[in-house]
Amino acid sequence: MTKLTYWENHYVVETSTGEIERNLKLTSFTSEGKNFELIYFSARGREKDKGAPNILISQGSGGHAYVFAELGYLMHLKEYNVFIMPKHGGHTITELVERHRDALMHITRNFNERIGVFAEGLGGFAVFYLALADNLFKSAVYQNSPGLLTEKKFQNAIIRGRRKALMPFTRFIFRISPRIKLPISSYLDWKELIDTKEPSRTIESRLVVDGYLQDPDFDTWYPLSAILSLLNTPPPQHLLKLHTPTMFMVAARGFCGSAYADYLKDLYDRLPPIKKKMIEIDGSVYWMLSHPTEAAEIICEWFDKTL
């Protein structure tokens, strides 16, 4: 029997690892003079299905593409080409917006322009800003995101607990040396985000404690310039300029608890009169990874209607 890779051992909960691996493909795109690997699944098992709609998955802080391999595989079974962004690597929101733009242009050139984006956390903040700036994708789904980062309502929702205590120190150090790095764990405790309800708690404990926190490919330190860009980067245009059909997936026990969930509901109400939907999930930040089959069903149902 072939020895399982790290991601197959730790990030697959409902599917055959062999099936996922057999369907994985690789392409690459260039952004700011650097080459990035883009793993993907081709619809209907073809080498390159240029007629199928596309989904780009963008993950949150620290994580790499293979964390979402199972979710991507399950989405591709719905007859989508599914691509997963490389890890974000401690770059600012502005830099990540450009990287997502280049990835989307690569998909448009090599497949087609029918693209939806599922983004969470850090990836969701960058994707939402790209949606405000351009019309490079047709539809979006957000979990554990998005936000208008310089908005007081957003900052009040996320600057709590250890983040609030850390903030004066980080701003002082940033003025001296913006490239100095802090551990992501200083402001984001992955274990605290594990669902408190069973059976999710057991599944997510394995994902996080045995997986993320031991994974040599995870980012564990980010420069202050990247961290503070989550508070200092203004939106490219007013919220009313948003034209992209948008769905929010709001976790009941999500990032920053009820404060951020309340902010997302408020932001949703302020979206312009576009096609939109909000789903409240009885889960946590990791729900889409601990319940990948259900997540793929909900996300693809939205894209079926909007792509």
N, C-alpha and C positions, 0 to 999 in steps of 0.2 A: 504493500500500500504506500502511495506517495505521501511523504511527510507534508503536513499542512503548513502553509505560510502563516505569519503572525495574524494577518487580518482574517484569514479563514478560521483560525482557532478562536478568535476573540470577538469578531464583529458580525457573525452570521448566526441568526437565531431561529429562522423558520424555513430555510431553503437548503437544498443540496449544494455544498461548496463546489463540488465537481462541475455541476451545471453552470454555476456562476463563472467559474474560471474558464470553462470551455468557450463561453460566449464573450469574454472580455477581449476588447481590441484597443489598439493604441493609435493615436494621431498626435500631432503637435502643432503649436502655434507660437508666433513670435510676438513679444510685447516689450517695448522699451529696450530693444536690442538683445533680449534674452529669449532662449527657447524653452517652452514649457510643455510638459507631457500632459496629454488630455486622454484619460481612459474613457472608453465608451462601449455601449452595446448597440448593435445595429438591429433595426426592426426586421422581423421575420427571418432572422438568422443570416441575412445576406452580408456580403463583405462591406458593401456601402449602399444603403437604401436611400437614394436621393428623392424618392417620392413620398416618404413617410414624414410626418411632423416630428419635430425635435424638442427635447427637454434638456436644459442645462441645469445641473444641480450645483449649488454653491454652499459650502459648509461654513461653520462658524470658526471661532478662535481655536488655534492650535491644531485642529484636525486635518488629516490628509484625505485624498480622494477615496482610498480603499475602505474607509469607515462607512461610506455610502454605497459600497459595491452591491450589497444585497438589495437595498431600496432601488438602486438604478436598474438592477436585473429585473426586479418585479415590475417596474414601470415599462421596461422594454417589451415585456410580455403583452402589454396593452397595445402593441404595434407602434411604438415610438422609438426613434433613435435617442439614446440617453447618454449625455456627456457629463462628466464630473470634473469640476475645477480642481487644479492643483492647490495645495495648501497655501495660505495667504502670506505666511512668512514674515510677519511683522512689518507690513507696509501700511502707509496711511490710507485713509478712505479715498482720497483723491487718486492715489496710485492704483488702488484696487478697482476703482471705477474704470480707469484706463485698461487695466488687465482684463476685466470682464468685457469691455468693448471689443478688444482685440480677439478674445475667444469667440464672441458672438459673430464677428465678421468672418472668422475662419469657418464657422459652421455654415454661415450664409453662403460663402463662396464654394464650399466643398459639398454641401448637402442642399439646403434650401433655406428660405427666410421664414418659414413657419416654425417659430421658436417660442417656447414658453420657458420660464425660469422658476424653479423651486429653490428658494434661498432661505437660510436660517442664520440667526446670530449675526456675526460680523459680515458674512457674505450678503445677508439680507439688507444691512445698512448700505453697503456699496451698490447693490442692485437697485434699491429704491431710488437712490440718487441718480443712477443711470437712467431709470425710467422717467425721472423728472427732466433729465437733460435731452434725451434722444428717444427715437422710436425704433430701436434696434431689435426689440422682441415684441411679440404680440400679446402676451399674457403673463401674469406673475402670481405666484403663491408664496406667502411669507409665513414662517414660524419663528418664534423667539426674536422677532423683528417686525417692522422696520422702526424708523423714528426720524424726526427732524432734529438733528443732533445738537444744534445750538438753541433749541427751544427750551424755555425754562420748565415747561411741563415735563418734557423728556428727561431733563437733568434731575429734576426733583424725584422722578420715578426710579431712576437707576443709581443715583448717588446716595447710597444708604449703607449702614453698618460699616464694615471695614473700608469700603470705598470712600465714605465720607471722612473717616479718620485719616486716610492716606492722602486725600486730595491736597491739603496745604503743602505737604512734603513734596509731592510730585510736581506741583507747579513751581516750587522754589528750585528744585533740581533741574527742571526743564529749562529754566532761564539760564542756568549755568552750562548744562550739557544735554541738549535734546536727544543725542544719540545714545546716551547711557541706557542700559537695559534693566528692566524689572522682571521678576518672575510673574508669569500670568497668574499663578496661584495667589499672588498678593492681592488681587482684586477679583478673582474669579475662582471660587472653590467648586470644582467639578463634583465632589462628593456631596456637597450641600444641595445640589440640584437633582439628586436621585429621587425618584418618586417615593412617596411614603406609603403608598398602597400596594398590596400584593395583587397579582403576581408580578406586577411591573417592578417592584422594589428589588426582587431577587434577580430578574433579568438585567436590570440597569446596574446593579451592583457589580455583576460580572463584566458588563461592558466597560464600566468606568474604573473600578478598583483593579480588576485583573487585566483590563485592556488599555484604556487611555493612559492611566498613570504609570504604566510600565512600558509603553510603546516608545521605542527609540526614534521613531520617525515623527513623533508629535513635536510641535513647537512648544517650548516651555518658557522662553524669555522673549519679550518684545521691547523694542526701543520706546522711550517715552514719547517720541514724535508720533509713533503709531498709536499708542494708547490714548494720548490726549487728542488725537484727531477725531476720536469718537465723541468729543465734546466741542471741538473747536471748528469743525468743518461745516460751513453754512450750506444749505441746499442750493443746487444750481439755479432753481427757479421756484416760484411760489407753488404751493401745493395745488392750487387750482389749475395749474398747467399740466397736471397728470392726465394722460389719455389712455393709459394701459389698463385693460381689465385686470382687476386685482382681488385676490382672496387672502384674508387673514385667517390663520389657524392659531387660536389663542389658547394656550395651555392653562388649565385651572391651577396647576401647581408649578408655574413656570418661573422664568428668570425674574428675580426681584419680587416674587410672589404677586399678591393682588395689586400692588402699586403699578407695576408695569402692565399687567393685564388691563387695569383700568385706563392706563394711558393709551394702549392700543385700541380699546373700544372708543375712546374719545377721538383718536386720530381717524379711525374708520368713519365715524360720524361726520368728520370734517372733509372727507374725500369729496372731490367734485362729482357731478352726476354721471359717473362712468358705470359700466357693468361691474358690480362688486358683490362680494359675499363674505360673511364672517362665520367661522365655525368654532365653537368652544369645545375644546378637547378635554376629556376627563383624564388628564395625564400631566406629564412634566416636560421639561426641556428636551428629554431624550425620547419622547413618545414615538417619533417617526422611525427611530432605530429599534426600540423595543416592540413596536407593533408595525413592522414594515409592510405586511400584506394589506392591512387596513389603511395605512397611510398612502400606499400606492393607489389604492382604489379611490380614495377621496381626491387626491391630487389629480389623477388622470381623468376622473369624471369632470373636474373643472376645465382641464385643458381640452377634453373632447368637445366642450361647449364653446370654448373661446379661441381655439386655433382653427 
